[in-house]
Amino acid sequence: MSTFVLERVIPAPPEAVFDLSLDVGLHVASQSSRGERVVAGPTAGILEEGDQVTWSAQHFGIRFRMSSIVFDVNRPHRFRDRQTKGPFGSFLHTHEFSDADGGTLMRDTIEFRSPLGPLGRLVDAIVMRHHLIAVITERNEAITRHFA
Protein backbone atom coordinates (compact mmCIF):
# COMPACT_ATOMS: atom_id res chain seq x y z
CA MET A 1 0.00 0.00 0.00
CA SER A 2 1.34 3.45 -0.92
CA THR A 3 0.37 6.53 1.05
CA PHE A 4 0.91 10.26 0.77
CA VAL A 5 -0.44 13.33 2.58
CA LEU A 6 -1.06 16.80 1.14
CA GLU A 7 -1.83 19.82 3.30
CA ARG A 8 -2.71 23.41 2.56
CA VAL A 9 -4.41 26.32 4.29
CA ILE A 10 -7.54 27.57 2.52
CA PRO A 11 -8.66 31.15 3.30
CA ALA A 12 -12.20 30.19 4.38
CA PRO A 13 -13.97 28.60 7.37
CA PRO A 14 -13.96 24.78 7.70
CA GLU A 15 -17.69 24.45 6.93
CA ALA A 16 -17.29 26.20 3.57
CA VAL A 17 -14.16 24.25 2.58
CA PHE A 18 -15.77 20.96 3.67
CA ASP A 19 -18.90 21.59 1.59
CA LEU A 20 -16.96 22.69 -1.49
CA SER A 21 -14.80 19.56 -1.23
CA LEU A 22 -17.97 17.48 -1.64
CA ASP A 23 -19.32 19.55 -4.54
CA VAL A 24 -19.63 17.49 -7.73
CA GLY A 25 -19.41 20.55 -9.98
CA LEU A 26 -16.16 21.73 -8.39
CA HIS A 27 -14.67 18.26 -8.74
CA VAL A 28 -15.57 17.99 -12.42
CA ALA A 29 -14.35 21.54 -13.16
CA SER A 30 -11.08 20.95 -11.31
CA GLN A 31 -10.37 17.92 -13.50
CA SER A 32 -11.43 19.42 -16.84
CA SER A 33 -7.91 18.89 -18.24
CA ARG A 34 -8.61 15.17 -17.93
CA GLY A 35 -12.12 15.34 -19.42
CA GLU A 36 -13.65 14.23 -16.12
CA ARG A 37 -17.39 13.62 -16.03
CA VAL A 38 -19.96 11.78 -13.97
CA VAL A 39 -21.37 8.71 -15.72
CA ALA A 40 -23.48 7.40 -12.81
CA GLY A 41 -24.73 8.93 -9.57
CA PRO A 42 -25.32 12.55 -8.56
CA THR A 43 -24.24 14.95 -11.32
CA ALA A 44 -24.56 18.16 -9.29
CA GLY A 45 -24.72 19.40 -5.74
CA ILE A 46 -22.99 18.35 -2.56
CA LEU A 47 -22.37 14.64 -2.00
CA GLU A 48 -23.65 13.09 1.23
CA GLU A 49 -23.02 9.99 3.32
CA GLY A 50 -23.57 6.89 1.20
CA ASP A 51 -23.61 8.65 -2.17
CA GLN A 52 -22.01 6.61 -4.92
CA VAL A 53 -20.54 8.16 -8.04
CA THR A 54 -18.89 6.73 -11.13
CA TRP A 55 -16.36 9.11 -12.63
CA SER A 56 -14.86 8.87 -16.09
CA ALA A 57 -11.58 10.63 -16.90
CA GLN A 58 -8.59 10.29 -19.16
CA HIS A 59 -5.23 9.43 -17.57
CA PHE A 60 -2.11 8.45 -19.52
CA GLY A 61 -4.12 8.75 -22.75
CA ILE A 62 -6.63 6.10 -21.61
CA ARG A 63 -10.20 6.66 -20.42
CA PHE A 64 -10.80 5.11 -17.00
CA ARG A 65 -13.93 4.70 -14.90
CA MET A 66 -13.81 4.68 -11.14
CA SER A 67 -16.80 4.19 -8.86
CA SER A 68 -16.53 5.50 -5.32
CA ILE A 69 -18.65 5.84 -2.21
CA VAL A 70 -18.65 8.72 0.29
CA PHE A 71 -18.66 7.59 3.93
CA ASP A 72 -17.55 8.49 7.45
CA VAL A 73 -18.99 12.00 7.02
CA ASN A 74 -18.48 14.21 10.07
CA ARG A 75 -19.20 17.78 8.93
CA PRO A 76 -17.07 19.95 8.97
CA HIS A 77 -14.15 17.85 10.18
CA ARG A 78 -13.78 14.78 7.99
CA PHE A 79 -15.13 12.54 5.27
CA ARG A 80 -13.74 9.66 3.30
CA ASP A 81 -14.26 8.17 -0.13
CA ARG A 82 -13.10 4.83 -1.43
CA GLN A 83 -13.10 3.06 -4.74
CA THR A 84 -15.78 0.40 -5.04
CA LYS A 85 -14.92 -0.47 -8.64
CA GLY A 86 -12.15 0.73 -10.88
CA PRO A 87 -8.52 0.60 -11.88
CA PHE A 88 -6.93 0.34 -8.43
CA GLY A 89 -6.49 -2.72 -6.27
CA SER A 90 -7.59 -0.35 -3.51
CA PHE A 91 -8.01 3.41 -3.15
CA LEU A 92 -8.98 5.36 -0.02
CA HIS A 93 -9.05 9.17 0.29
CA THR A 94 -9.43 10.72 3.75
CA HIS A 95 -10.31 14.44 3.77
CA GLU A 96 -9.76 16.33 7.04
CA PHE A 97 -10.46 19.96 7.90
CA SER A 98 -9.38 21.94 10.96
CA ASP A 99 -9.13 25.55 12.06
CA ALA A 100 -5.84 27.24 11.16
CA ASP A 101 -4.44 30.75 11.14
CA GLY A 102 -5.81 32.30 7.98
CA GLY A 103 -8.63 29.80 7.47
CA THR A 104 -8.80 26.02 7.27
CA LEU A 105 -6.05 23.43 7.21
CA MET A 106 -7.16 20.92 4.59
CA ARG A 107 -5.39 17.55 4.79
CA ASP A 108 -5.74 14.85 2.14
CA THR A 109 -4.45 11.38 2.95
CA ILE A 110 -4.40 9.02 -0.01
CA GLU A 111 -3.84 5.28 0.40
CA PHE A 112 -3.70 3.29 -2.82
CA ARG A 113 -2.51 0.08 -4.38
CA SER A 114 -2.37 -0.78 -8.04
CA PRO A 115 -3.28 -4.32 -9.08
CA LEU A 116 -0.76 -6.89 -10.33
CA GLY A 117 1.27 -7.49 -7.16
CA PRO A 118 5.00 -6.69 -7.50
CA LEU A 119 4.52 -5.04 -10.91
CA GLY A 120 1.78 -2.83 -9.44
CA ARG A 121 4.03 -1.81 -6.55
CA LEU A 122 6.70 -0.79 -9.06
CA VAL A 123 4.14 1.26 -11.04
CA ASP A 124 2.97 2.90 -7.78
CA ALA A 125 6.52 3.90 -6.83
CA ILE A 126 7.64 5.11 -10.25
CA VAL A 127 4.50 6.62 -11.80
CA MET A 128 1.24 6.47 -9.87
CA ARG A 129 2.25 8.31 -6.69
CA HIS A 130 3.52 11.31 -8.68
CA HIS A 131 0.44 11.28 -10.93
CA LEU A 132 -2.02 11.14 -8.02
CA ILE A 133 -0.22 13.97 -6.22
CA ALA A 134 -0.66 16.09 -9.36
CA VAL A 135 -4.38 15.17 -9.63
CA ILE A 136 -5.15 15.99 -5.98
CA THR A 137 -3.04 19.17 -6.11
CA GLU A 138 -4.99 20.36 -9.16
CA ARG A 139 -8.26 19.79 -7.29
CA ASN A 140 -6.96 21.59 -4.20
CA GLU A 141 -5.81 24.55 -6.27
CA ALA A 142 -9.37 24.87 -7.64
CA ILE A 143 -10.72 24.90 -4.07
CA THR A 144 -8.19 27.58 -3.10
CA ARG A 145 -9.03 29.73 -6.16
CA HIS A 146 -12.73 29.55 -5.28
CA PHE A 147 -12.05 31.37 -2.00
CA ALA A 148 -9.40 33.81 -3.28
C-alpha positions in Angstrom: 0.0 0.0 0.0 1.3 3.5 -0.9 0.4 6.5 1.1 0.9 10.3 0.8 -0.4 13.3 2.6 -1.1 16.8 1.1 -1.8 19.8 3.3 -2.7 23.4 2.6 -4.4 26.3 4.3 -7.5 27.6 2.5 -8.7 31.2 3.3 -12.2 30.2 4.4 -14.0 28.6 7.4 -14.0 24.8 7.7 -17.7 24.5 6.9 -17.3 26.2 3.6 -14.2 24.3 2.6 -15.8 21.0 3.7 -18.9 21.6 1.6 -17.0 22.7 -1.5 -14.8 19.6 -1.2 -18.0 17.5 -1.6 -19.3 19.5 -4.5 -19.6 17.5 -7.7 -19.4 20.5 -10.0 -16.2 21.7 -8.4 -14.7 18.3 -8.7 -15.6 18.0 -12.4 -14.4 21.5 -13.2 -11.1 21.0 -11.3 -10.4 17.9 -13.5 -11.4 19.4 -16.8 -7.9 18.9 -18.2 -8.6 15.2 -17.9 -12.1 15.3 -19.4 -13.6 14.2 -16.1 -17.4 13.6 -16.0 -20.0 11.8 -14.0 -21.4 8.7 -15.7 -23.5 7.4 -12.8 -24.7 8.9 -9.6 -25.3 12.6 -8.6 -24.2 14.9 -11.3 -24.6 18.2 -9.3 -24.7 19.4 -5.7 -23.0 18.4 -2.6 -22.4 14.6 -2.0 -23.7 13.1 1.2 -23.0 10.0 3.3 -23.6 6.9 1.2 -23.6 8.7 -2.2 -22.0 6.6 -4.9 -20.5 8.2 -8.0 -18.9 6.7 -11.1 -16.4 9.1 -12.6 -14.9 8.9 -16.1 -11.6 10.6 -16.9 -8.6 10.3 -19.2 -5.2 9.4 -17.6 -2.1 8.5 -19.5 -4.1 8.8 -22.7 -6.6 6.1 -21.6 -10.2 6.7 -20.4 -10.8 5.1 -17.0 -13.9 4.7 -14.9 -13.8 4.7 -11.1 -16.8 4.2 -8.9 -16.5 5.5 -5.3 -18.7 5.8 -2.2 -18.7 8.7 0.3 -18.7 7.6 3.9 -17.6 8.5 7.5 -19.0 12.0 7.0 -18.5 14.2 10.1 -19.2 17.8 8.9 -17.1 20.0 9.0 -14.2 17.8 10.2 -13.8 14.8 8.0 -15.1 12.5 5.3 -13.7 9.7 3.3 -14.3 8.2 -0.1 -13.1 4.8 -1.4 -13.1 3.1 -4.7 -15.8 0.4 -5.0 -14.9 -0.5 -8.6 -12.2 0.7 -10.9 -8.5 0.6 -11.9 -6.9 0.3 -8.4 -6.5 -2.7 -6.3 -7.6 -0.4 -3.5 -8.0 3.4 -3.2 -9.0 5.4 0.0 -9.1 9.2 0.3 -9.4 10.7 3.7 -10.3 14.4 3.8 -9.8 16.3 7.0 -10.5 20.0 7.9 -9.4 21.9 11.0 -9.1 25.6 12.1 -5.8 27.2 11.2 -4.4 30.8 11.1 -5.8 32.3 8.0 -8.6 29.8 7.5 -8.8 26.0 7.3 -6.1 23.4 7.2 -7.2 20.9 4.6 -5.4 17.5 4.8 -5.7 14.9 2.1 -4.4 11.4 2.9 -4.4 9.0 0.0 -3.8 5.3 0.4 -3.7 3.3 -2.8 -2.5 0.1 -4.4 -2.4 -0.8 -8.0 -3.3 -4.3 -9.1 -0.8 -6.9 -10.3 1.3 -7.5 -7.2 5.0 -6.7 -7.5 4.5 -5.0 -10.9 1.8 -2.8 -9.4 4.0 -1.8 -6.5 6.7 -0.8 -9.1 4.1 1.3 -11.0 3.0 2.9 -7.8 6.5 3.9 -6.8 7.6 5.1 -10.3 4.5 6.6 -11.8 1.2 6.5 -9.9 2.2 8.3 -6.7 3.5 11.3 -8.7 0.4 11.3 -10.9 -2.0 11.1 -8.0 -0.2 14.0 -6.2 -0.7 16.1 -9.4 -4.4 15.2 -9.6 -5.2 16.0 -6.0 -3.0 19.2 -6.1 -5.0 20.4 -9.2 -8.3 19.8 -7.3 -7.0 21.6 -4.2 -5.8 24.5 -6.3 -9.4 24.9 -7.6 -10.7 24.9 -4.1 -8.2 27.6 -3.1 -9.0 29.7 -6.2 -12.7 29.6 -5.3 -12.0 31.4 -2.0 -9.4 33.8 -3.3 
